[in-house]
Amino acid sequence: MGLQLLWSLGLACLDVYALRGKRDLQSPVLVSLFVVGDWVTSILSLAAACSSAGVAVLYAKDLHVCGKQLHLSCSRRLHVH
């Protein structure tokens, strides 16, 4: 996600530079770079989300953590008063 943050920040700075200098960013090389960069960061973001979900399922279901450690509220709902 740090790479996604840097990529988005870089694109934002490039947009501000283009708007202030009234420059056109529609060259084929730049558009290709944007497409490839967005594709890479989207695949990495999906991989991060899937691995986080996998770890959550591993702890909740596969390791039976909730049965061994009774202080965890895995199946109980927390009531806020």
C-alpha positions as CSV (number, residue, x, y, z in Angstrom):
1,M,0.0,0.0,0.0
2,G,3.0,2.3,0.4
3,L,3.7,1.9,-3.3
4,Q,0.1,2.8,-4.1
5,L,0.5,5.9,-1.9
6,L,3.7,7.0,-3.6
7,W,2.3,6.3,-7.1
8,S,-0.8,8.4,-6.4
9,L,1.2,11.2,-4.9
10,G,3.5,11.2,-7.9
11,L,0.5,11.4,-10.3
12,A,-1.0,14.2,-8.2
13,C,2.2,16.2,-8.4
14,L,2.4,15.6,-12.1
15,D,-1.1,16.8,-12.5
16,V,-0.4,20.0,-10.6
17,Y,2.7,20.6,-12.6
18,A,0.8,20.1,-15.9
19,L,-2.1,22.4,-14.8
20,R,0.3,25.2,-13.6
21,G,2.4,25.0,-16.8
22,K,-0.6,24.4,-19.0
23,R,1.0,21.4,-20.5
24,D,-0.6,18.4,-22.2
25,L,0.0,14.9,-20.7
26,Q,-1.6,12.9,-23.6
27,S,1.6,11.6,-25.2
28,P,1.6,7.9,-25.9
29,V,4.6,7.2,-23.7
30,L,3.0,8.9,-20.7
31,V,-0.3,7.3,-21.2
32,S,1.3,3.9,-21.5
33,L,3.3,4.6,-18.3
34,F,0.1,5.5,-16.5
35,V,-1.7,2.4,-17.6
36,V,1.1,0.0,-16.6
37,G,1.6,1.8,-13.3
38,D,-2.1,1.6,-12.4
39,W,-2.2,-2.0,-13.5
40,V,0.8,-2.9,-11.3
41,T,-0.5,-1.0,-8.2
42,S,-4.0,-2.5,-8.6
43,I,-2.7,-6.0,-8.7
44,L,-0.5,-5.4,-5.7
45,S,-3.5,-3.9,-3.8
46,L,-5.6,-6.9,-4.6
47,A,-2.8,-9.2,-3.4
48,A,-2.5,-7.3,-0.1
49,A,-6.3,-7.5,0.5
50,C,-6.4,-11.2,-0.3
51,S,-3.4,-12.0,2.0
52,S,-5.0,-10.0,4.8
53,A,-8.2,-11.9,4.4
54,G,-6.3,-15.2,4.3
55,V,-4.6,-14.4,7.6
56,A,-7.9,-13.5,9.2
57,V,-9.5,-16.8,8.1
58,L,-6.4,-18.7,9.3
59,Y,-6.7,-17.3,12.8
60,A,-10.5,-17.4,13.1
61,K,-11.2,-20.8,11.5
62,D,-8.2,-22.9,10.9
63,L,-6.2,-22.5,14.1
64,H,-9.2,-22.7,16.4
65,V,-7.8,-19.7,18.3
66,C,-11.3,-18.9,19.7
67,G,-11.7,-22.3,21.3
68,K,-8.3,-22.2,23.0
69,Q,-8.4,-18.7,24.2
70,L,-11.7,-18.0,25.9
71,H,-11.0,-14.3,26.4
72,L,-11.4,-13.7,22.6
73,S,-14.9,-12.8,21.5
74,C,-15.0,-14.5,18.1
75,S,-18.5,-15.8,18.2
76,R,-20.0,-13.4,20.8
77,R,-21.3,-10.0,19.8
78,L,-20.1,-7.0,21.6
79,H,-22.9,-4.9,23.1
80,V,-22.2,-1.2,23.4
81,H,-24.4,0.5,26.0
